[in-house]
Amino acid sequence: MKDWAAWHTGYDDPASDLSSRLERVRFHLRQAIDSAPTGPLRLVSLCAGQGRDVIDVLPDHPRRGDVSGVLVESDPRLAAQARSDAVAAGLLQLEVRQADAALAGSFADALPADILLLCGIFGNVSAGDIERTVAAAPALCAAGCTVIWTRHRRPPDLTPQIRCWFAANGFDEVAFDALDTATLTGVGVHRLSQVRAAPIPDEPLFTFRAS
């Protein structure tokens, strides 16, 4: 299996594809918080890694105090780093859980989310798992929830199909960024406009492929 802690060192290079993707995710996260209705906001980030997106956006955001969140990461090293960085940034309203993000039970008590991050997942799971996760997303989200997701656009490019899956499950597209990077990264943003009563799934949403 891939050494995910080593993989994350790519973020240390500001010229890397990972850094370009991270900057777009941060941009859209800021926009999502800016555009959300007044009041408390619940954020959930699955496969959160070191939490560089959330932890770097919140400290200087005017609505910092409105946002509470759960970051779910299975790798103990990444989870420990995210937890340490959140504390150092004074973000005591963020909880980092070392748990399997594919199991909704790992974060069910933090739902429904007003902002849901699905970054770094869709490029590492099967098309069927992506479709399953998107289909389950309405059960994880509050009305008007913003979902931010990422997926490379290398052949076969699944991003058009992913965008269709979100639309079919009650989401409006807010943005889709096709980054001009070597990995052909795509960053998508969708907002839940059609709320559907659905149980939180018991089965795993996805399984990371061996690589």
C-alpha atoms as one frame of an Amber mdcrd trajectory, in Angstrom:
protein
   0.000   0.000   0.000   1.048   3.569  -0.617   2.907   5.374   2.163   0.469
   8.244   2.577   2.642  10.160   5.019   5.449  10.221   2.442   2.969  11.150
  -0.291   1.906  14.211   1.686   5.414  15.665   1.525   4.489  16.811  -1.994
   2.539  19.624  -0.356   5.820  21.056   0.914   6.732  22.074  -2.652   4.720
  25.205  -3.542   5.198  24.428  -7.241   3.814  20.892  -7.023   0.515  19.682
  -8.479  -0.621  18.868  -4.956  -0.033  22.450  -3.849  -1.995  23.742  -6.841
  -4.895  21.464  -5.954  -4.714  22.464  -2.306  -4.880  26.154  -3.155  -8.061
  25.652  -5.198  -9.658  23.592  -2.435  -8.810  26.321   0.063 -10.291  28.946
  -2.252 -13.551  27.057  -2.568 -13.663  26.328   1.160 -13.382  30.048   1.884
 -16.157  30.704  -0.624 -18.365  28.031   0.938 -17.980  29.548   4.402 -18.497
  33.073   3.056 -21.719  32.137   1.272 -23.238  29.988   4.035 -26.174  31.363
   6.046 -25.376  33.038   9.337 -25.053  30.796  12.350 -23.085  27.685  13.264
 -21.546  25.598  10.466 -20.650  21.924  10.721 -17.746  20.782   8.579 -16.777
  17.173   7.907 -13.621  16.231   6.004 -13.148  12.598   4.955  -9.650  11.216
   4.352  -8.505  14.550   5.727  -4.778  13.815   5.693  -2.946  16.538   7.591
  -5.949  18.843   7.337  -3.972  21.473   5.475  -7.054  22.785   3.706  -9.253
  23.376   6.751  -6.517  24.238   9.241  -4.960  26.837   6.929  -8.266  28.521
   6.021  -9.970  28.921   9.386  -7.486  30.892  11.531  -7.882  34.154   9.583
 -11.454  33.688   8.385 -14.004  36.181   9.758 -16.407  33.302  10.513 -13.825
  31.177  12.264 -15.965  31.047  15.390 -18.984  29.725  13.484 -17.229  26.628
  12.156 -16.853  23.405  14.081 -15.603  20.299  12.380 -14.581  16.683  12.368
 -11.590  15.596  10.295 -11.424  11.843   9.700  -8.098  10.223   8.800  -7.035
   6.595   9.166  -3.239   7.058   9.016  -2.011   7.626  12.592   0.895   9.823
  11.525  -1.267  12.120   9.420  -3.971  12.278  12.056  -1.410  13.159  14.735
   0.018  15.940  12.563  -3.450  17.347  11.842  -4.326  17.260  15.537  -1.084
  19.019  16.489  -1.505  21.691  13.804  -5.115  22.363  14.788  -4.120  22.881
  18.409  -1.206  25.120  17.390  -3.605  27.242  15.327  -5.969  27.556  18.265
  -8.720  25.678  16.429 -10.096  23.851  19.428 -13.436  23.449  17.665 -11.845
  20.967  15.240 -11.749  17.313  16.202  -9.350  15.009  14.378 -10.408  11.369
  14.475  -8.123   8.513  13.550 -10.769   6.323  11.954 -11.910   4.783   8.687
 -13.596   7.559   6.687 -15.284   4.966   4.468 -17.517   4.012   7.389 -20.196
   6.620   8.035 -20.400   5.414  11.610 -16.977   6.985  12.165 -18.499  10.449
  11.881 -22.284   9.964  12.048 -22.536  12.058  15.213 -21.111  15.057  13.303
 -23.845  14.930  10.653 -25.556  16.500   8.875 -22.675  18.496   7.466 -22.983
  22.037   6.138 -19.645  21.615   4.360 -18.364  18.202   3.254 -14.845  17.683
   1.906 -14.233  14.619  -0.275 -10.725  15.503  -1.394  -8.089  12.922  -2.302
 -10.619  10.088  -2.422 -12.037   9.732  -5.923  -8.658   9.219  -7.570  -7.933
   6.203  -5.389 -11.156   4.198  -5.535 -13.200   2.466  -8.227 -15.834   4.176
 -10.353 -18.467   2.125  -8.553 -17.230   3.388  -5.198 -17.337   6.985  -6.431
 -20.923   6.533  -7.596 -21.828   4.925  -4.255 -20.256   7.775  -2.285 -22.009
  10.443  -4.337 -25.325   8.613  -3.982 -24.827   8.501  -0.206 -23.840  12.164
   0.052 -27.394  13.537   0.529 -27.719  11.424   3.686 -24.558  13.075   5.027
 -25.553  16.646   4.211 -27.823  19.349   5.559 -29.930  21.382   3.151 -27.653
  23.695   1.175 -24.518  21.756   2.098 -21.495  22.482  -0.067 -19.458  19.451
  -1.163 -15.894  19.968  -2.404 -14.277  17.030  -4.178 -11.207  16.261  -6.290
 -10.333  13.797  -9.024  -7.669  13.709 -11.751  -8.782  14.004 -15.390  -6.396
  11.433 -16.843  -7.967   8.868 -19.204 -10.486   7.559 -18.638 -11.651  10.952
 -17.381 -14.443  10.261 -14.902 -15.022  13.868 -13.873 -17.900  14.444 -16.369
 -19.634  11.348 -15.012 -19.022  12.389 -11.408 -20.613  15.748 -12.120 -23.629
  13.949 -13.590 -23.862  11.702 -10.536 -23.981  14.729  -8.257 -26.695  16.304
 -10.399 -28.721  13.086 -10.342 -28.557  13.069  -6.543 -29.960  16.527  -5.970
 -26.847  18.709  -6.160 -26.350  21.887  -8.179 -22.892  22.512  -9.590 -21.250
  25.606  -8.144 -17.858  25.278  -9.853 -15.540  22.900 -11.616 -11.879  23.796
 -12.026  -9.818  21.898 -14.594  -6.295  22.685 -13.442  -3.512  22.807 -16.010
  -1.186  20.539 -14.070   0.750  17.425 -15.012  -1.784  15.284 -13.170  -4.714
  17.084 -14.827  -6.425  17.744 -11.534 -10.105  18.583 -11.322 -11.702  20.317
  -8.332 -15.480  20.222  -8.127 -17.966  22.070  -5.946 -21.621  21.061  -5.598
 -24.434  22.286  -3.355 -27.333  20.156  -2.157 -30.558  21.710  -3.415 -32.924
  18.744  -3.232 -33.024  17.263   0.247 -34.009  13.611   0.367 -34.765  11.577
   3.458 -32.279   8.722   3.420 -30.639   6.577   6.085 -26.937   6.934   6.759
 -25.383   3.941   4.965 -24.109   1.002   6.977 -21.890  -0.407   4.241 -18.449
   1.087   3.437 -18.659   3.967   0.991 -15.381   3.081  -0.708 -12.243   0.969
  -0.522  -8.855   2.418  -1.404  -7.136   0.437  -4.142  -3.717  -1.107  -3.569
  -1.010   0.897  -5.317
